[in-house]
Amino acid sequence: MSPHETLFLDSTHGVEIRLVDNNDFLRFQTWDFGGELNFSRPVYYMNKEISMDTAIKGCSTIVYVIDAQENDFEDCLPKLAETIIAAHKINPSIHFEVFLHKVDGDLMPEESKAERQQMIQNFVSQELSDVNGEILVSYYLTSVFDHSALEAFSKVVQKLVPQLPVLNKLMDKLIESCVIDKSYLLDVFTKLYIATDSNPVDGHVFELENVECGVEAV
């Protein structure tokens, strides 16, 4: 969606389950809990009751989204830490991704973005310090008004692609053979990149690649 279309989206109530199946690499389900994730209550899918333990055991990644523009955003941090600890006990191999969302352009100074992200990281690290075993949590600053959300979701999805090391090596061979600066393997439908070469990702270049990809798809 374009950014202005997202203004009219209703809040998620209950659980919304969607299937993403665009190609051999991008095949997964998303379960959107809309801020109502509760480990003591079951969820319902196709008129069947599924316990949260069963749902988490079959889950590869939890993406926890925090509204950066809320003045009391830190009030949700205990729930974030509680969710990570509870999910890790059920499924130790799960990935945890935290999106500090709505860090939109000039509405929030760069200093404020960095401070809020650091505050979240410090709080979560402190809460997880007593947990047995290392729990890895990744953090991203995202917005719908640039390509940061797409870039963040790309990195989330890449962890689910078992062929990623091979694909990245192929991207390296491509730029070496063709004498180009940067390459992305993009999914046209979602505009997520499944793989890229080992050179650093430049947000402006990624945005340009998405625009060109869209034009070619048309």
RAMO-V833939 format. One line per field, one symbol per residue. ss: DSSP state (A for helix, B for strand, O for the rest). phi: phi as a letter, one per 40 degrees, with the letter a starting at -180 (. if undefined). psi: psi as a letter, one per 30 degrees, with the letter a starting at -180 (. if undefined). Layout:
ss=???
phi=???
psi=???
//
This chain:
ss=OOAAAAAAOOOOOOOBBBBBBOOOOOBBBBBBOOOOOOOOOOBBBOOBBBOAAAAAAOOOBBBBBBBOOOOOAAAAAAAAAAAAAAAAAAOOOOBBBBBBBOOOAAAOOAAAAAAAAAAAAAAAAAAAOOOOOOOOBBBBBBOOOOOAAAAAAAAAAAOOOOOAAAAAAAAAAAAAAAOOOOOBBBOOOOOOBBBBOOOOOOAAAAAAAAAAAAAAAO
phi=.cdccccbccccbgbbbbbbacaccbbabbbccfgbcbccbcbbbfgbcbccdcccccccabbbbbcccccbdccccdccccccccccccaccccbbbbccgccfccbddccdcccccccccccdcccccccgcbcbbbacbaccacccccccccccdccbccddcccccccccccccfbcabbcbccccgcccaacccdcbdccccccccccccccc
psi=lleffffgklkkkbkkkkkjifafejjlkkjjfhggjjffkllkkhgkkkleeeeeegkekkjjkkjffkfhffffeeeeeeeeeeeeeejfgkkkkkjjlhijbffjleeeeeeeeeeeeeeeeeefffkkkkjkkkkkkllfgageeeeeeeeeeeffjfgeeeeeeeeeeefeefhlekkkjkjeefgkkflllflkkkeeeeeeeeeeeeeee.
//
